[in-house]
């Protein structure tokens, strides 16, 4: 139930296999100050993600398949959003589309 939650921004993040990218540094725009929740979809190629402070790699991290999504909307996920990083699972760039909520 998303009642009482407001959309505050939208971003696109490109994840390549070269290096892990984060919402705080690499997002366009970067993680908004008021963002506590997010809905993320993956396009074009699979990506891997981690939020424990360690960068994901091509063979390590949670897999997010192309055309799949992850939802961090049921609670205050600010810390997770500040720490989450993505990397493409293959040589094809993964495009992540992110909607931020307060």
C-alpha positions in Angstrom: 0.0 0.0 0.0 1.6 3.2 -1.2 -1.0 5.6 0.5 0.6 8.7 2.0 3.9 8.2 0.0 4.8 10.9 -2.5 6.9 10.6 -5.6 9.7 13.1 -5.3 12.0 12.3 -8.2 13.0 10.0 -11.1 16.4 8.9 -12.3 18.2 6.7 -14.8 21.4 4.9 -13.8 23.6 3.1 -16.3 25.5 0.1 -14.9 28.4 -1.3 -16.9 30.6 -4.2 -16.1 33.6 -1.9 -15.6 32.8 -0.7 -12.0 30.0 -0.6 -9.5 27.8 2.5 -9.5 25.7 4.0 -6.7 22.6 6.2 -6.5 24.5 8.8 -4.4 27.3 9.5 -6.9 26.3 8.1 -10.3 22.5 8.6 -10.5 21.1 11.2 -12.8 20.0 13.0 -10.7 21.7 11.7 -7.6 19.8 10.3 -4.6 17.5 13.1 -3.4 17.9 14.3 0.2 14.3 13.4 1.1 14.3 10.0 -0.5 13.5 7.1 1.9 12.0 4.6 -0.6 12.5 3.6 -4.2 11.1 1.4 -7.0 13.8 0.3 -9.5 13.4 -1.4 -12.8 16.1 -3.0 -15.0 16.3 -2.7 -18.8 18.5 -4.0 -21.6 20.6 -6.4 -19.5 20.8 -8.0 -16.1 22.5 -6.2 -13.2 23.8 -7.3 -9.8 23.4 -5.3 -6.6 24.6 -5.2 -3.0 23.9 -2.9 -0.2 26.3 -4.1 2.5 29.2 -1.8 1.7 30.9 -4.3 -0.7 30.8 -3.7 -4.4 28.9 -6.2 -6.5 30.9 -8.1 -9.2 29.9 -10.0 -12.3 29.5 -13.2 -10.3 28.6 -11.8 -6.8 25.5 -9.9 -5.6 21.8 -10.2 -6.0 20.8 -10.7 -9.6 18.3 -8.3 -11.1 17.2 -9.6 -14.5 16.4 -7.4 -17.5 12.7 -6.3 -17.2 12.7 -7.3 -13.5 12.2 -4.8 -10.6 12.9 -4.4 -6.9 10.8 -2.4 -4.5 12.1 -0.7 -1.4 8.8 1.0 -0.4 7.4 -0.6 2.7 9.6 1.2 5.2 12.4 3.8 5.5 15.1 2.5 3.3 17.4 5.6 3.4 20.4 3.7 4.6 20.0 1.0 2.0 19.6 3.6 -0.8 22.7 5.4 0.3 24.7 2.1 0.2 23.3 0.2 -2.7 25.6 -0.3 -5.7 24.9 -1.9 -9.1 27.1 -3.5 -11.8 26.1 -5.1 -15.1 26.1 -8.9 -15.1 27.6 -9.0 -18.6 29.3 -6.7 -21.0 26.0 -5.2 -22.0 25.0 -2.0 -20.1 22.1 -2.4 -17.7 19.8 0.7 -17.5 18.1 1.2 -14.2 15.0 3.4 -13.9 14.4 4.6 -10.4 11.4 6.4 -8.9 12.1 7.9 -5.5 9.5 8.4 -2.8 9.5 10.2 0.5 
